[in-house]
Amino acid sequence: MDQYIGKFLDNRYEILEQIGSGGMAVVYKAKCHRLNRMVAIKILRENLMMDDDIRRRFHDEAQAVAMLSSPNIVSVYDVGQFEGADYIVMELIEGITLKEYMQKRGSELNWREALHFMTQIMQALRHAHSRGIVHRDIKPQNIMVLRDGSVKVADFGIARLVDSQKTMTREAFGSVHYVSPEQAKGIAVDARSDIYSAGVVLYEMLTCRLPFDGDTPVSIALQHINSVAVPPREINPDIPVGLEQICMKAMCAKLELRYPDAPSVLHDLEEFRRDPNVVFPYENPWTGEAAPQRAAVPVTVSQNTADLSGQEQAQRFQDTAAREEFEDEQRRKKSNIIFTCAVIAIVSVILVICIMLYRNFLAKILSPGETHEVPKVVNMTVDQAKETIAKEYDGHFEVVTSRAQYDETVEAGHIIAQTPEGGSSTKGDLTTINVIVSSGIQSDDTLYMPSILRQDYRTAEAKLQNDYGVEVAYGERVYSNSIAEGRVVSTDPVAGSPLQPGQTVTLYVSQGPETNALLMPSLYGLDKGQAVEQLHSTGLELGECVEIASSEKAGTVVYQSVKAYSDVEPGTKVYIQISDGSFGSGSSGGEETDTTGPVVSAGEEAVSDAALYQISVPVASEVQSNELLALSENVEEVTVTVTVNGVVILNVTCPKDTEEISSVYQGDVRDIVVLINGVQTKNFDCTDVSLP
């Protein structure tokens, strides 16, 4: 029986049955008991769990898809670990793949149905591409058709951020029948690669056949590079001219003639939907010449070659002749390419053999460097292992705990296994020994350290204190390229270790990727022009500037949204407040000042020595922790409104990750109401800042 069936992940997800598997993970149907809904859970295969690169890619998949929010993309709900196993929780789709749908039909789809599906596929790609994500594996097997006829694109398992520029030579797992020419060549790809693959899917829907086929994957890949597909209307004359043009332009091997982006495809699909008789002025995909204007055949009439007019037959003949001439030229080029590839392959094999000989034999003889025997640490505690290595091995080794697991034969806290094995040889200045630690015999009465990696540290702290009765301490924050800021990177003890009431658990929290942070200058006392100049010279930008009533000199900065002398990312927008000088010594002579800013006096009889309060709202932390605010989709900015004694003293829009927004009020404070995007919060601070 499957080891996960019937288990609860993090006391929340009950694994019910296996519903699929892939090269990296197994997919299960599960029930989320917290939200009472069915979900799909993808668990990394056990043989890959010790590979840090694989685990990083697995979590990158979740983070990439979690960035997306589209009705045409399968949603990701959660990511975590269970007994050392990495998992991703996703939307459970009740439907079949587009491939299965076409197989059940047994024939080409009606062009209206193909248009319906293609439009939804391109809407999904438009959203993903706008977030910098290329799918890289668009094919009917990764497109789900729901019962209501809607479509969802699934399996971003090899999706990568555009900036990462991975090539096919390293990570091409998609079906070769749908691969783009640039993927087949092994060069860097962008959003246009997905458009090509979607064009192949449209071709298959319209004709019930693939544009290219062959006996081997290599032969099919070469056809994507060198050949031109038979136009869909030569297979099925009922296809409208405009839809054939869209299909062939999307599938064009030449990048400069292919659609540049998903919105361009959607634009033409909409034009065709409005007028199925439209003919687009596209360039000929075989020669690059401008396509002659020809009358579109009404889509309601089925024609074959015998029904065409003389002019249309001539045009069809010219197109076919041009394509055949182009293919003859490509066949000659293909022969040259095959010969060149054969020579390169032979040279590569010889080079690989030489490298293997050097690594396995000559390197041991010729390479300088001292060889060290790996110490045996099995059955030691981690502390004993570290102490032994520090005393006897002069810093050549370090011990890192990878995970803990139950073991009936090894005492809790002692090492079960190590990698590399004790007694083996290693060469280098420092070798990491990864160890698995015993949690002892599983008992219903014993509490074990849960997996809280990648959880928000505040949620993790509350869970440990409330559910496990332990104290929480924090180690020094660490940089992480794969784990978001504020989320747990590692714990001491590791997941699966036994816990005692009152024990201290140390959390190590991510501070995000290491960047070239700038030092935030102090803007206090500067006028607006000076503040802007200071920000620009530092590499920062001015956000919103609000004038407030204050006793400081009129026109000077009295508040900045980023604390002075703190680290700040280049290009950050800094929000400032400027004094209008309407209180205290900053007021002008006997003339009464009209106070319309965010500081209000206690009444007409208020005097300049009335108490002065600063009201501060921690925007970023409140947006993260408030459930109502968290439900807002695609929120990038929020509006903060502060009302004191029924009078609005602050109403400002700022980025949702702004650390803090504050204002001041002079007079007696009887009532304060703080709203963020209309949601009331009690999480603010009111401090008396009056001068003594």
C-alpha positions as CSV (number, residue, x, y, z in Angstrom):
1,M,0.0,0.0,0.0
2,D,1.2,3.5,-0.8
3,Q,3.0,5.0,2.3
4,Y,1.0,8.3,2.2
5,I,-2.6,6.9,1.7
6,G,-4.6,7.6,4.9
7,K,-2.1,10.0,6.4
8,F,-2.7,13.6,7.4
9,L,-0.2,16.2,6.2
10,D,0.3,18.9,8.9
11,N,-2.9,17.8,10.6
12,R,-4.8,19.3,7.7
13,Y,-4.7,17.3,4.5
14,E,-6.0,13.7,4.4
15,I,-4.5,11.7,1.6
16,L,-7.2,9.7,-0.1
17,E,-5.9,8.2,-3.3
18,Q,-3.2,8.4,-6.0
19,I,-4.4,10.1,-9.1
20,G,-1.3,10.6,-11.2
21,S,2.5,10.6,-11.3
22,G,5.4,12.2,-13.1
23,G,9.1,12.2,-13.3
24,M,9.5,14.4,-10.2
25,A,6.4,13.8,-8.1
26,V,3.3,11.7,-7.4
27,V,-0.1,13.4,-7.3
28,Y,-2.8,12.5,-4.8
29,K,-6.4,13.4,-4.2
30,A,-6.8,14.7,-0.7
31,K,-9.3,16.5,1.6
32,C,-8.5,19.8,3.3
33,H,-10.3,19.4,6.7
34,R,-9.6,23.1,7.6
35,L,-11.5,24.5,4.6
36,N,-13.6,21.3,3.9
37,R,-12.7,21.0,0.3
38,M,-11.0,18.5,-2.0
39,V,-7.5,19.3,-3.3
40,A,-4.7,17.7,-5.3
41,I,-1.3,17.3,-3.6
42,K,1.9,16.8,-5.5
43,I,4.6,15.0,-3.3
44,L,8.2,14.9,-4.4
45,R,9.4,11.4,-5.1
46,E,11.4,9.9,-2.3
47,N,14.5,9.2,-4.3
48,L,14.8,12.9,-5.1
49,M,14.4,14.3,-1.6
50,M,18.2,14.2,-0.8
51,D,18.9,16.3,-4.0
52,D,18.9,19.9,-2.9
53,D,18.8,21.2,-6.6
54,I,15.7,19.0,-7.3
55,R,14.0,20.3,-4.1
56,R,14.8,23.9,-5.0
57,R,13.2,23.4,-8.5
58,F,10.2,21.7,-6.9
59,H,9.6,24.7,-4.6
60,D,10.3,27.1,-7.5
61,E,7.5,25.5,-9.4
62,A,5.1,26.2,-6.5
63,Q,6.4,29.8,-6.1
64,A,6.1,30.5,-9.8
65,V,2.5,29.2,-10.1
66,A,1.5,30.9,-6.8
67,M,2.3,34.2,-8.5
68,L,-0.5,33.5,-11.0
69,S,-4.2,34.3,-10.6
70,S,-6.3,33.4,-13.6
71,P,-9.5,31.4,-14.2
72,N,-7.6,29.6,-16.9
73,I,-4.7,28.4,-14.8
74,V,-4.7,25.7,-12.1
75,S,-4.3,27.4,-8.7
76,V,-1.7,26.6,-6.1
77,Y,-3.0,26.8,-2.5
78,D,-0.1,25.8,-0.2
79,V,3.4,24.4,0.0
80,G,5.1,22.6,2.9
81,Q,6.9,19.5,4.2
82,F,5.8,16.4,6.0
83,E,8.2,14.0,7.7
84,G,10.9,15.4,5.4
85,A,8.8,15.1,2.2
86,D,8.1,18.3,0.2
87,Y,4.6,18.8,-1.1
88,I,2.5,21.3,-3.0
89,V,-1.3,21.7,-2.6
90,M,-3.2,22.5,-5.8
91,E,-6.7,23.0,-7.1
92,L,-8.4,19.6,-7.9
93,I,-9.7,19.7,-11.4
94,E,-12.8,17.6,-12.3
95,G,-12.4,17.1,-16.0
96,I,-10.3,15.5,-18.7
97,T,-7.3,16.6,-20.7
98,L,-7.8,18.2,-24.1
99,K,-5.9,15.2,-25.5
100,E,-8.5,12.8,-24.1
101,Y,-11.3,15.1,-25.3
102,M,-9.9,15.0,-28.9
103,Q,-9.4,11.2,-28.7
104,K,-13.0,10.7,-27.6
105,R,-14.3,12.9,-30.5
106,G,-12.2,10.8,-32.9
107,S,-12.1,13.6,-35.5
108,E,-11.2,17.2,-35.8
109,L,-13.0,19.7,-33.7
110,N,-15.5,22.2,-35.1
111,W,-13.6,25.4,-35.8
112,R,-15.9,27.3,-33.4
113,E,-15.0,24.9,-30.6
114,A,-11.3,25.1,-31.5
115,L,-11.6,28.9,-31.4
116,H,-13.2,28.7,-28.0
117,F,-10.4,26.5,-26.5
118,M,-7.6,28.5,-28.2
119,T,-8.9,31.8,-26.8
120,Q,-8.8,30.5,-23.2
121,I,-5.3,28.9,-23.7
122,M,-4.0,32.3,-24.9
123,Q,-5.7,34.1,-22.0
124,A,-3.8,31.8,-19.6
125,L,-0.5,32.5,-21.4
126,R,-1.1,36.2,-21.5
127,H,-1.5,36.3,-17.7
128,A,1.6,34.0,-17.1
129,H,3.8,35.9,-19.6
130,S,2.8,39.2,-17.9
131,R,4.2,37.8,-14.7
132,G,7.5,36.8,-16.4
133,I,6.7,33.1,-16.6
134,V,7.1,30.9,-19.7
135,H,5.3,27.5,-19.5
136,R,7.7,25.6,-21.9
137,D,5.5,22.5,-22.2
138,I,2.2,23.6,-23.8
139,K,0.5,20.5,-25.2
140,P,-3.1,18.9,-25.0
141,Q,-2.0,16.7,-22.2
142,N,-1.4,19.8,-20.0
143,I,-4.7,21.5,-20.8
144,M,-7.7,20.5,-18.8
145,V,-11.3,20.7,-20.2
146,L,-13.9,21.2,-17.4
147,R,-17.5,20.1,-17.6
148,D,-18.7,23.6,-18.3
149,G,-16.4,23.8,-21.4
150,S,-13.9,26.1,-19.7
151,V,-10.2,25.4,-20.0
152,K,-7.4,25.4,-17.4
153,V,-3.7,25.2,-18.2
154,A,-1.9,22.8,-15.8
155,D,1.5,21.5,-14.9
156,F,4.0,24.4,-14.8
157,G,6.5,21.7,-13.7
158,I,9.2,23.1,-16.0
159,A,8.1,26.7,-16.0
160,R,10.9,29.1,-15.4
161,L,11.2,32.9,-15.0
162,V,12.1,34.5,-18.2
163,D,15.3,35.9,-16.6
164,S,16.6,32.4,-15.8
165,Q,16.9,31.7,-19.6
166,K,17.2,27.9,-19.2
167,T,17.7,26.1,-22.5
168,M,16.4,22.8,-23.9
169,T,19.7,21.1,-23.7
170,R,19.3,21.0,-19.9
171,E,15.6,21.0,-19.1
172,A,13.5,20.0,-22.1
173,F,10.9,17.6,-20.8
174,G,8.0,18.5,-23.0
175,S,6.6,16.4,-25.9
176,V,8.7,16.8,-29.0
177,H,5.6,17.0,-31.2
178,Y,4.8,20.5,-29.7
179,V,8.3,21.8,-29.1
180,S,9.3,25.1,-30.6
181,P,12.2,25.4,-33.1
182,E,14.2,27.4,-30.6
183,Q,13.7,24.7,-27.9
184,A,14.7,22.0,-30.5
185,K,17.9,24.0,-31.2
186,G,18.7,24.2,-27.5
187,I,18.8,28.0,-27.4
188,A,17.2,30.4,-24.9
189,V,13.4,30.8,-25.2
190,D,10.8,33.4,-24.4
191,A,7.0,33.8,-24.5
192,R,7.0,33.2,-28.3
193,S,7.9,29.5,-27.7
194,D,4.6,29.0,-25.8
195,I,2.8,30.7,-28.8
196,Y,4.4,28.2,-31.2
197,S,3.3,25.2,-29.1
198,A,-0.2,26.7,-28.7
199,G,-0.3,27.0,-32.6
200,V,0.5,23.3,-32.9
201,V,-2.3,22.5,-30.4
202,L,-4.7,24.6,-32.6
203,Y,-3.4,22.8,-35.7
204,E,-4.2,19.4,-34.1
205,M,-7.7,20.6,-33.0
206,L,-8.5,21.7,-36.6
207,T,-7.1,18.8,-38.5
208,C,-7.0,15.9,-36.0
209,R,-3.4,15.3,-36.9
210,L,0.0,16.6,-35.8
211,P,1.9,18.9,-38.2
212,F,5.1,16.9,-37.9
213,D,5.7,13.2,-37.1
214,G,8.6,10.7,-37.4
215,D,10.2,7.6,-36.1
216,T,12.5,9.3,-33.6
217,P,12.3,12.4,-31.5
218,V,15.3,13.8,-33.3
219,S,13.7,13.5,-36.7
220,I,10.6,15.3,-35.4
221,A,12.6,18.1,-33.8
222,L,14.5,18.6,-37.1
223,Q,11.2,19.0,-38.9
224,H,10.2,21.8,-36.5
225,I,13.4,23.6,-37.4
226,N,13.6,23.0,-41.2
227,S,10.1,22.0,-42.5
228,V,6.8,23.8,-43.1
229,A,3.6,22.1,-42.1
230,V,0.8,21.4,-44.6
231,P,-1.7,24.3,-44.4
232,P,-4.7,23.2,-42.4
233,R,-7.2,24.0,-45.3
234,E,-5.4,21.5,-47.5
235,I,-6.5,18.8,-45.0
236,N,-9.9,20.3,-44.0
237,P,-11.2,22.9,-46.6
238,D,-14.0,23.8,-44.1
239,I,-11.5,25.7,-42.0
240,P,-11.9,29.5,-42.5
241,V,-9.0,31.3,-44.1
242,G,-8.5,33.7,-41.2
243,L,-8.2,30.9,-38.6
244,E,-5.7,29.0,-40.9
245,Q,-3.7,32.2,-41.0
246,I,-3.7,32.6,-37.2
247,C,-2.6,29.0,-36.8
248,M,0.3,29.2,-39.4
249,K,1.5,32.6,-38.1
250,A,1.6,31.2,-34.5
251,M,3.6,28.1,-35.8
252,C,6.0,30.1,-38.0
253,A,9.6,28.8,-37.4
254,K,11.0,32.3,-38.0
255,L,10.7,34.4,-34.8
256,E,10.4,37.6,-36.7
257,L,7.3,36.4,-38.5
258,R,5.7,34.7,-35.5
259,Y,3.3,36.5,-33.2
260,P,5.4,38.6,-30.8
261,D,3.2,38.0,-27.7
262,A,-0.1,36.5,-26.5
263,P,-2.1,39.8,-26.7
264,S,-1.4,39.9,-30.4
265,V,-2.8,36.4,-30.9
266,L,-5.9,37.3,-28.8
267,H,-6.4,40.5,-30.9
268,D,-6.6,38.4,-34.1
269,L,-8.7,35.7,-32.5
270,E,-11.2,38.4,-31.5
271,E,-11.1,40.0,-35.0
272,F,-11.8,36.5,-36.5
273,R,-14.6,35.8,-33.9
274,R,-16.3,39.1,-35.0
275,D,-15.9,38.3,-38.7
276,P,-15.2,34.7,-39.6
277,N,-14.7,35.8,-43.3
278,V,-11.7,38.1,-42.4
279,V,-8.4,37.7,-44.3
280,F,-5.4,39.0,-42.5
281,P,-2.5,40.8,-44.5
282,Y,0.1,38.4,-43.1
283,E,3.5,37.7,-44.7
284,N,3.9,34.4,-46.5
285,P,5.4,32.0,-43.8
286,W,7.4,30.1,-46.4
287,T,9.1,33.0,-48.3
288,G,8.7,36.0,-46.0
289,E,7.0,38.0,-48.9
290,A,3.7,39.9,-48.4
291,A,0.7,37.7,-48.9
292,P,-1.5,38.8,-51.8
293,Q,-5.0,39.9,-50.9
294,R,-7.6,37.3,-51.8
295,A,-11.2,37.0,-51.1
296,A,-12.2,34.9,-48.1
297,V,-14.4,31.9,-48.8
298,P,-17.6,32.3,-46.7
299,V,-17.3,29.9,-43.8
300,T,-20.9,28.7,-44.2
301,V,-20.0,27.1,-47.6
302,S,-18.0,23.9,-47.8
303,Q,-15.6,24.0,-50.8
304,N,-13.0,21.7,-52.3
305,T,-10.5,22.4,-55.0
306,A,-12.9,21.7,-57.8
307,D,-15.2,24.5,-56.5
308,L,-12.5,27.2,-56.5
309,S,-12.4,29.9,-59.1
310,G,-9.5,30.0,-61.6
311,Q,-7.9,32.9,-59.7
312,E,-8.1,31.0,-56.4
313,Q,-6.8,27.8,-58.0
314,A,-3.9,29.8,-59.4
315,Q,-3.2,31.3,-56.0
316,R,-3.3,27.9,-54.3
317,F,-0.9,26.5,-56.9
318,Q,1.5,29.5,-56.4
319,D,1.4,28.9,-52.6
320,T,2.0,25.2,-53.0
321,A,4.9,25.7,-55.5
322,A,6.5,28.3,-53.2
323,R,6.3,25.9,-50.3
324,E,7.7,22.9,-52.3
325,E,10.6,25.1,-53.5
326,F,11.2,26.2,-49.9
327,E,11.1,22.6,-48.7
328,D,13.6,21.4,-51.4
329,E,16.0,24.1,-50.2
330,Q,15.4,23.0,-46.6
331,R,16.1,19.4,-47.4
332,R,19.5,20.4,-48.9
333,K,20.2,22.4,-45.7
334,K,19.0,19.4,-43.6
335,S,21.6,17.1,-45.3
336,N,24.3,19.5,-44.4
337,I,23.1,19.9,-40.9
338,I,22.9,16.1,-40.4
339,F,26.5,15.8,-41.6
340,T,27.7,18.6,-39.4
341,C,25.8,17.1,-36.4
342,A,27.4,13.7,-37.0
343,V,30.9,15.2,-37.0
344,I,30.1,17.2,-33.8
345,A,28.6,14.1,-32.1
346,I,31.8,12.0,-32.9
347,V,34.1,14.7,-31.5
348,S,31.8,15.1,-28.4
349,V,32.0,11.4,-27.7
350,I,35.8,11.4,-28.0
351,L,35.9,14.5,-25.7
352,V,33.6,12.8,-23.1
353,I,35.8,9.7,-23.1
354,C,38.9,11.8,-22.5
355,I,37.3,13.7,-19.6
356,M,36.1,10.4,-18.0
357,L,39.6,8.9,-18.3
358,Y,41.1,12.0,-16.7
359,R,38.6,12.1,-13.8
360,N,38.8,8.4,-13.0
361,F,42.5,7.8,-13.5
362,L,44.8,10.6,-14.4
363,A,43.3,13.2,-12.0
364,K,44.1,11.0,-9.0
365,I,47.8,10.9,-10.2
366,L,48.2,14.4,-11.5
367,S,46.0,16.6,-9.3
368,P,47.5,18.1,-6.3
369,G,45.6,18.2,-3.0
370,E,45.3,16.3,0.2
371,T,42.8,13.4,0.5
372,H,40.8,13.0,3.7
373,E,38.9,10.0,5.1
374,V,35.3,10.9,6.0
375,P,34.8,10.3,9.7
376,K,32.1,7.8,10.9
377,V,29.4,9.6,12.9
378,V,26.6,7.1,12.8
379,N,25.2,6.4,16.3
380,M,26.7,9.6,17.6
381,T,24.5,12.6,18.6
382,V,24.8,15.6,16.4
383,D,26.7,17.5,19.1
384,Q,29.1,14.6,19.6
385,A,29.7,14.4,15.9
386,K,30.4,18.2,15.7
387,E,32.7,18.1,18.7
388,T,34.7,15.1,17.4
389,I,35.1,16.7,14.0
390,A,36.2,20.0,15.5
391,K,38.9,18.3,17.6
392,E,40.2,15.7,15.2
393,Y,39.7,16.9,11.6
394,D,41.0,20.5,11.6
395,G,37.9,22.0,9.9
396,H,37.9,19.8,6.9
397,F,34.3,18.6,7.6
398,E,31.0,20.0,8.9
399,V,27.8,18.2,10.0
400,V,24.4,19.3,8.7
401,T,21.2,17.7,9.8
402,S,19.0,17.1,6.7
403,R,16.0,15.5,8.5
404,A,14.8,13.4,11.4
405,Q,12.8,10.1,11.2
406,Y,11.4,7.4,13.4
407,D,13.6,4.5,14.1
408,E,13.0,1.6,16.5
409,T,16.7,0.5,16.7
410,V,18.5,3.8,17.1
411,E,18.0,6.0,20.2
412,A,16.3,9.4,19.7
413,G,18.8,12.2,18.9
414,H,21.4,9.8,17.5
415,I,22.5,9.7,13.8
416,I,21.0,6.9,11.7
417,A,22.8,7.5,8.4
418,Q,25.3,9.9,6.8
419,T,26.3,11.1,3.3
420,P,29.1,10.7,2.3
421,E,29.6,7.4,4.1
422,G,32.1,7.1,6.9
423,G,35.4,5.7,5.7
424,S,35.1,7.0,2.1
425,S,37.6,9.4,0.7
426,T,37.1,13.1,-0.1
427,K,39.3,15.9,-1.4
428,G,38.9,19.6,-0.8
429,D,39.1,22.2,1.9
430,L,35.6,21.6,3.3
431,T,33.2,18.6,3.0
432,T,29.6,18.7,4.2
433,I,28.3,15.5,5.9
434,N,24.5,15.4,5.7
435,V,23.0,13.3,8.5
436,I,19.6,11.8,9.3
437,V,18.8,11.9,13.0
438,S,16.6,9.3,14.8
439,S,13.3,10.5,16.4
440,G,13.1,7.2,18.4
441,I,10.0,5.0,18.5
442,Q,6.8,6.7,17.4
443,S,4.5,7.2,20.4
444,D,1.1,8.8,20.6
445,D,2.2,10.6,23.8
446,T,5.3,12.2,22.3
447,L,5.2,15.5,20.5
448,Y,7.5,15.8,17.5
449,M,8.8,19.0,15.8
450,P,6.4,19.8,12.9
451,S,7.5,20.8,9.4
452,I,7.2,24.6,9.3
453,L,9.7,25.4,6.5
454,R,8.5,28.2,4.2
455,Q,5.7,29.2,6.6
456,D,5.4,32.8,7.8
457,Y,7.4,33.1,11.0
458,R,4.6,34.7,12.9
459,T,2.3,31.8,12.0
460,A,5.0,29.3,12.8
461,E,5.7,30.9,16.2
462,A,2.0,30.8,17.2
463,K,1.7,27.2,16.1
464,L,4.7,26.1,18.1
465,Q,3.6,28.0,21.2
466,N,-0.1,27.1,21.2
467,D,0.0,23.5,19.8
468,Y,3.3,22.3,21.2
469,G,3.9,24.3,24.3
470,V,7.5,25.3,23.5
471,E,9.4,28.5,23.6
472,V,10.5,30.2,20.3
473,A,13.8,32.0,19.8
474,Y,15.2,33.4,16.6
475,G,18.6,33.0,15.1
476,E,20.3,35.5,12.8
477,R,18.3,36.2,9.7
478,V,19.7,34.6,6.5
479,Y,19.7,35.4,2.8
480,S,17.7,33.0,0.6
481,N,17.1,33.1,-3.2
482,S,14.3,30.6,-3.0
483,I,12.4,31.4,0.2
484,A,10.5,34.7,0.5
485,E,11.4,37.2,3.2
486,G,9.8,36.6,6.5
487,R,9.4,32.8,6.0
488,V,11.2,30.0,7.9
489,V,14.4,28.7,6.2
490,S,15.4,26.1,8.9
491,T,14.7,25.1,12.5
492,D,16.7,23.7,15.4
493,P,15.7,21.0,16.1
494,V,14.7,19.8,12.6
495,A,11.3,18.4,11.7
496,G,10.5,15.1,13.2
497,S,12.7,15.6,16.3
498,P,11.0,14.8,19.7
499,L,9.9,17.9,21.7
500,Q,9.6,18.5,25.4
501,P,7.2,21.1,27.0
502,G,9.0,24.4,27.6
503,Q,11.9,23.4,25.2
504,T,13.3,26.3,23.1
505,V,13.0,26.0,19.4
506,T,15.1,28.3,17.2
507,L,13.8,29.6,13.9
508,Y,16.0,30.9,11.2
509,V,14.0,33.3,9.0
510,S,14.7,34.5,5.4
511,Q,15.5,38.1,4.7
512,G,15.1,37.4,1.0
513,P,17.8,37.3,-1.7
514,E,21.0,39.1,-1.0
515,T,20.9,42.4,-2.9
516,N,22.9,45.6,-3.1
517,A,20.8,47.4,-0.6
518,L,21.1,51.2,-0.3
519,L,21.3,53.3,2.9
520,M,18.2,55.4,3.4
521,P,19.1,59.0,3.9
522,S,17.5,61.3,6.5
523,L,15.1,63.7,4.9
524,Y,13.9,65.4,8.1
525,G,14.1,69.2,7.9
526,L,14.7,69.3,4.1
527,D,12.3,71.1,1.7
528,K,10.6,69.0,-1.0
529,G,13.1,69.9,-3.7
530,Q,16.0,69.0,-1.5
531,A,14.3,65.7,-0.5
532,V,13.7,64.8,-4.1
533,E,17.3,65.6,-5.0
534,Q,18.6,63.5,-2.1
535,L,16.4,60.6,-3.0
536,H,17.4,60.6,-6.7
537,S,21.1,60.9,-5.9
538,T,20.7,57.8,-3.6
539,G,18.9,55.8,-6.3
540,L,15.4,56.1,-4.8
541,E,12.1,57.6,-6.0
542,L,9.6,60.0,-4.4
543,G,6.2,58.5,-3.7
544,E,3.2,60.6,-2.6
545,C,3.9,63.9,-0.8
546,V,1.2,65.0,1.7
547,E,1.1,68.4,3.5
548,I,0.2,68.2,7.1
549,A,-0.3,70.7,9.9
550,S,2.7,70.9,12.1
551,S,4.7,73.1,14.4
552,E,7.9,72.5,12.3
553,K,9.1,75.0,9.7
554,A,6.6,75.3,6.8
555,G,7.6,73.4,3.7
556,T,10.0,71.0,5.5
557,V,9.9,67.2,5.8
558,V,8.4,65.9,9.1
559,Y,7.9,62.2,8.1
560,Q,9.4,59.7,5.7
561,S,7.9,56.2,5.1
562,V,11.3,54.5,5.2
563,K,13.3,54.9,8.4
564,A,16.5,56.9,8.1
565,Y,19.7,54.9,7.9
566,S,17.9,51.6,7.2
567,D,18.6,49.3,4.3
568,V,16.4,49.9,1.3
569,E,16.1,48.4,-2.2
570,P,17.2,50.5,-5.2
571,G,14.3,52.3,-6.9
572,T,12.0,52.1,-3.8
573,K,9.4,54.8,-3.6
574,V,9.6,56.9,-0.4
575,Y,6.5,58.7,0.8
576,I,6.9,61.9,2.7
577,Q,4.9,64.5,4.7
578,I,5.6,68.2,4.6
579,S,4.8,70.7,7.4
580,D,2.5,73.6,6.7
581,G,3.8,75.4,9.9
582,S,0.3,76.0,11.2
583,F,1.0,75.1,14.9
584,G,3.3,76.5,17.6
585,S,6.2,78.8,16.7
586,G,5.9,77.8,13.1
587,S,2.5,79.7,12.8
588,S,2.5,83.0,11.0
589,G,1.7,86.1,13.0
590,G,-1.8,87.0,13.9
591,E,-3.4,85.5,10.9
592,E,-5.4,82.3,11.5
593,T,-4.3,79.3,9.5
594,D,-6.8,77.2,7.6
595,T,-6.0,73.7,8.9
596,T,-7.1,71.3,6.1
597,G,-4.2,68.8,6.5
598,P,-4.1,65.6,8.6
599,V,-3.5,67.4,11.9
600,V,-6.5,68.9,13.6
601,S,-6.6,70.9,16.8
602,A,-8.9,70.1,19.8
603,G,-11.1,73.1,19.1
604,E,-11.2,76.8,18.5
605,E,-9.8,77.5,22.0
606,A,-6.9,75.1,21.6
607,V,-3.5,76.6,22.3
608,S,-0.1,75.8,20.9
609,D,1.0,73.8,24.0
610,A,-1.8,71.2,23.7
611,A,-0.7,67.6,23.6
612,L,0.7,66.5,20.3
613,Y,0.2,62.8,19.3
614,Q,1.8,60.8,16.6
615,I,-0.4,58.0,15.1
616,S,1.5,55.2,13.3
617,V,0.0,52.4,11.2
618,P,2.2,49.3,10.4
619,V,0.8,48.9,6.8
620,A,2.8,45.9,5.5
621,S,2.3,43.7,8.6
622,E,-1.4,44.5,8.8
623,V,-2.0,43.6,5.2
624,Q,-0.3,40.3,5.7
625,S,-2.0,39.3,8.9
626,N,-5.5,40.6,8.3
627,E,-7.6,37.9,6.8
628,L,-10.1,40.3,5.0
629,L,-7.2,42.2,3.4
630,A,-5.5,39.0,2.4
631,L,-8.6,37.9,0.4
632,S,-8.2,40.9,-1.9
633,E,-6.8,39.8,-5.3
634,N,-3.9,41.5,-7.0
635,V,-3.6,44.2,-4.4
636,E,-0.5,46.3,-5.0
637,E,-1.5,49.6,-3.3
638,V,-3.7,50.3,-0.3
639,T,-5.5,53.4,1.0
640,V,-5.0,54.2,4.7
641,T,-7.5,56.5,6.4
642,V,-7.1,57.8,9.9
643,T,-10.0,59.5,11.7
644,V,-9.6,61.2,15.1
645,N,-12.7,62.4,17.0
646,G,-14.8,62.1,13.8
647,V,-12.4,64.2,11.6
648,V,-10.3,62.6,8.8
649,I,-6.7,63.6,9.5
650,L,-5.0,61.2,6.9
651,N,-6.1,59.7,3.7
652,V,-3.2,58.4,1.6
653,T,-2.5,55.7,-0.9
654,C,0.7,53.8,-0.6
655,P,2.3,50.4,-1.7
656,K,1.0,47.5,0.3
657,D,4.6,46.7,1.5
658,T,5.1,50.1,3.0
659,E,6.5,49.5,6.5
660,E,4.7,52.3,8.3
661,I,2.5,55.4,7.7
662,S,2.1,58.0,10.4
663,S,0.5,61.4,11.0
664,V,0.2,63.8,14.0
665,Y,-2.8,65.3,15.9
666,Q,-2.8,68.1,18.5
667,G,-5.4,68.1,21.2
668,D,-7.4,65.6,23.3
669,V,-7.8,62.2,21.6
670,R,-11.2,60.6,22.4
671,D,-11.7,58.3,19.5
672,I,-9.4,56.9,16.7
673,V,-10.6,54.9,13.7
674,V,-8.0,53.4,11.2
675,L,-9.1,51.9,7.9
676,I,-7.0,50.1,5.3
677,N,-8.9,49.7,2.0
678,G,-12.1,50.2,4.1
679,V,-11.2,47.4,6.6
680,Q,-11.0,48.6,10.2
681,T,-7.9,47.7,12.1
682,K,-6.9,48.1,15.8
683,N,-3.3,47.6,15.0
684,F,-1.9,51.1,15.3
685,D,0.1,53.1,17.8
686,C,-0.8,56.5,19.3
687,T,2.2,58.2,21.1
688,D,2.4,61.5,22.9
689,V,5.3,63.3,21.2
690,S,4.8,66.7,22.9
691,L,8.0,68.6,23.8
692,P,8.7,68.7,27.5
